Structures are given as structure tokens and as C-alpha cells.
């Protein structure tokens, strides 16, 4: 009986072999977008946000993802993300990223807001397994009232290291600037692709 169920599942869903990552610059591939049919799980800790994201490749140049971030004691934010590779030539990659989400407060002094981000990231593979990135983004947050609507700009620089295998390490530091001043931001984490 179990053999018949496994045979039917194999026929219905195809082979269960892992997706091959034969990218000449694996450090850039770890930054996304994911290959068609590939999935990546990324987790990070940072200042001020920690989070986890699942991305799935729809085509060689587009992937979509679901993210959950938290600022402990203040809010948590589920969001949807799409990344599009605009250019990939040798060790150079340019990608656009768009995110929409909802910040749900865990603090009595904050209010829930709808958030969005548009970003442009330039990556360069210094070595095939080591890439450097710079990213600029615009972020907006609103509860659809004038009093609680704000815009921010963010600039970040980062590194991606992809040793042999499905894992990669990522890190970034930068500055978030808004109407109430600036804040240092930083993240460090890992990506697992399958």
C-alpha cells in the first residue's frame, strides 16, 4: 500500500531531486532572484529588525517571497516581496525589489500601518563565491491619515558569501533616514536554497 502511494506521488509530482545551482557566481545567485522552481529560506537577526523570508523562483529573473519581520517589543510585520533581475552581465547584477506589508503593533503607543518599499540593488562578484552589494530604497508607512504617514530613505552596503553547497551567508549595514532623524541598520544571517 505504501509503495503504491509513493509511486503515485512520484508520478504526480515528478522527481524529488534537488535543484542544481550551477551559477558561475554563486554569491550573486544567493542574493536572488531564485532560479525557476527553486526556493530559498533566509533568516536574519539585526538592528532593529529580525526576520525570516521564503522566496520562490517563478522564472530565471523573477521570484516572489513571504517575509515575517519583528522589532521585539514594538511590532511584527508580515509582507509580500517580488524581486526582478534587470541586468546580469558577468560578475555584475542589478535587481529591483518591491515589498508591501502590514505592521501590527505589540506596543500600546504604536498604531498598525501599511508599509511599502521600493529598492534598487547593485551586486558585484569580487570572487565567484564572494559578492559585494550596495542598495538604495524608499520606504513608506501609513494608516491612511496625514498624521501617521511617513517616508524614509535607506542606503545599505553588504556582502554575500556562498561556500559550496546550498547555504550562503549574508550581511549588510546602512542608514535609515526619515523626518525624525537617522538610525543605523544592520543584518546578518544565512540563506538555504533548495
C-alpha positions as CSV (number, residue, x, y, z in Angstrom):
1,X,0.0,0.0,0.0
2,X,2.7,2.5,1.0
3,X,4.7,1.6,-2.2
4,X,1.6,2.3,-4.3
5,X,1.2,5.8,-2.6
6,X,4.9,6.6,-3.1
7,X,4.7,5.5,-6.8
8,X,1.6,7.7,-7.4
9,X,3.2,10.7,-5.7
10,X,6.4,10.3,-7.8
11,X,4.3,10.2,-11.0
12,X,2.2,13.1,-10.0
13,X,4.9,15.4,-8.7
14,X,7.9,14.2,-10.7
15,X,11.4,13.6,-9.4
16,X,12.3,14.8,-5.9
17,X,16.0,15.6,-6.9
18,X,17.3,18.9,-5.6
19,X,17.6,21.9,-7.9
20,X,21.1,22.2,-9.4
21,X,22.8,25.5,-8.7
22,X,25.4,25.8,-11.5
23,X,25.8,29.5,-11.4
24,X,29.3,30.9,-12.3
25,X,28.9,33.4,-9.5
26,X,27.1,31.6,-6.6
27,X,27.4,34.6,-4.3
28,X,25.2,36.6,-6.7
29,X,22.8,33.7,-7.1
30,X,22.3,33.7,-3.3
31,X,21.1,37.3,-3.4
32,X,18.3,36.4,-5.8
33,X,16.1,36.1,-7.7
34,X,15.9,32.4,-7.4
35,X,16.0,30.1,-10.4
36,X,12.6,28.9,-11.7
37,X,11.3,26.3,-9.4
38,X,13.9,26.9,-6.7
39,X,13.1,28.0,-3.1
40,X,15.2,29.8,-0.6
41,X,14.7,30.3,3.1
42,X,16.6,33.2,4.6
43,X,16.8,34.1,8.3
44,X,18.5,37.1,9.9
45,X,19.0,39.0,13.1
46,X,19.7,42.7,13.1
47,X,19.3,46.2,14.3
48,X,16.4,46.9,14.7
49,X,14.7,44.0,12.9
50,X,14.9,40.2,12.9
51,X,13.1,38.1,10.4
52,X,12.6,35.1,8.1
53,X,11.7,35.0,4.4
54,X,10.7,32.3,1.9
55,X,11.3,33.1,-1.8
56,X,10.3,31.0,-4.7
57,X,11.6,31.4,-8.3
58,X,9.0,31.9,-11.0
59,X,11.4,32.5,-13.8
60,X,15.2,32.9,-14.1
61,X,14.8,36.6,-13.5
62,X,11.7,36.9,-11.1
63,X,10.9,35.5,-7.7
64,X,8.3,36.2,-5.1
65,X,8.5,35.8,-1.3
66,X,6.7,36.0,2.0
67,X,8.5,37.7,4.9
68,X,7.8,38.0,8.6
69,X,9.9,40.6,10.5
70,X,9.8,41.7,14.1
71,X,11.1,44.5,16.2
72,X,10.8,42.8,19.6
73,X,8.5,44.6,22.0
74,X,7.3,47.0,19.3
75,X,5.8,45.3,16.2
76,X,5.8,42.4,13.8
77,X,5.2,42.7,10.1
78,X,4.2,40.1,7.5
79,X,4.9,41.2,4.0
80,X,5.0,40.1,0.3
81,X,8.0,40.7,-1.8
82,X,8.9,40.5,-5.5
83,X,12.4,40.7,-7.0
84,X,13.3,41.2,-10.6
85,X,16.8,41.0,-12.1
86,X,17.1,43.9,-14.5
87,X,20.7,43.1,-15.6
88,X,23.2,40.3,-15.2
89,X,26.4,40.6,-17.1
90,X,29.4,38.6,-15.9
91,X,30.1,39.5,-12.3
92,X,27.6,42.4,-12.2
93,X,23.9,42.2,-11.3
94,X,21.2,44.8,-11.0
95,X,17.9,44.0,-9.4
96,X,14.7,45.7,-8.3
97,X,12.8,44.8,-5.2
98,X,9.3,45.7,-4.1
99,X,7.6,44.9,-0.8
100,X,4.2,45.6,0.7
101,X,3.2,44.6,4.2
102,X,1.3,45.4,7.3
103,X,3.0,46.4,10.6
104,X,1.0,45.0,13.6
105,X,1.9,46.6,16.8
106,X,2.7,44.9,20.1
107,X,3.0,48.3,21.9
108,X,0.2,50.4,23.1
109,X,1.9,53.6,21.9
110,X,2.2,52.5,18.2
111,X,-0.6,52.1,15.7
112,X,-0.8,49.4,12.9
113,X,0.3,50.7,9.5
114,X,0.5,49.6,5.9
115,X,4.1,49.7,4.7
116,X,5.8,49.6,1.3
117,X,9.4,49.6,0.0
118,X,11.0,50.1,-3.5
119,X,14.7,49.2,-3.7
120,X,17.4,49.1,-6.3
121,X,20.4,46.8,-5.6
122,X,23.7,46.6,-7.4
123,X,25.8,43.5,-6.8
124,X,29.3,42.7,-7.9
125,X,31.0,39.3,-7.5
126,X,34.5,40.2,-6.3
127,X,35.2,36.5,-6.4
128,X,32.8,33.8,-7.6
129,X,31.8,32.9,-4.0
130,X,32.0,36.5,-2.6
131,X,29.9,39.4,-3.7
132,X,29.5,43.0,-2.5
133,X,26.3,44.9,-2.8
134,X,25.0,48.5,-2.5
135,X,21.3,49.2,-2.2
136,X,19.1,52.3,-2.1
137,X,15.5,52.2,-1.1
138,X,12.5,54.3,-0.4
139,X,10.1,53.2,2.3
140,X,6.6,54.4,3.2
141,X,4.4,53.8,6.1
142,X,0.8,54.9,6.6
143,X,-2.5,54.2,8.4
144,X,-4.1,56.4,5.7
145,X,-4.2,59.5,7.8
146,X,-1.9,62.5,7.4
147,X,-0.7,62.4,11.0
148,X,0.6,58.8,10.7
149,X,2.1,58.8,7.2
150,X,5.9,59.0,6.7
151,X,8.5,58.3,4.1
152,X,12.1,57.1,4.6
153,X,15.2,56.6,2.5
154,X,17.7,53.8,3.2
155,X,21.2,53.1,2.0
156,X,23.0,49.8,2.7
157,X,26.1,48.0,1.8
158,X,26.5,44.3,2.2
159,X,28.4,41.1,1.5
160,X,27.3,37.6,0.4
161,X,29.5,34.5,0.8
162,X,28.4,31.3,-0.8
163,X,30.6,28.3,0.1
164,X,30.0,25.0,-1.9
165,X,26.5,23.7,-1.1
166,X,23.1,25.2,-0.7
167,X,23.9,27.6,2.1
168,X,25.1,31.2,1.9
169,X,26.0,33.8,4.5
170,X,24.7,37.4,4.1
171,X,25.3,40.7,6.0
172,X,24.5,44.3,5.4
173,X,24.9,47.7,7.3
174,X,23.5,51.0,6.5
175,X,21.5,54.1,7.5
176,X,17.7,54.7,7.5
177,X,16.8,58.4,7.3
178,X,13.4,59.9,7.9
179,X,11.7,63.1,9.1
180,X,12.6,62.2,12.7
181,X,16.3,61.7,12.1
182,X,18.6,58.8,11.2
183,X,19.1,55.3,12.5
184,X,21.8,52.8,11.9
185,X,20.6,49.5,10.5
186,X,22.3,46.2,10.1
187,X,21.5,42.5,9.5
188,X,23.4,39.2,9.5
189,X,22.0,35.8,8.5
190,X,22.0,32.8,6.2
191,X,20.2,31.6,3.2
192,X,19.3,27.9,2.4
193,X,18.4,27.2,-1.2
194,X,16.6,24.0,-2.4
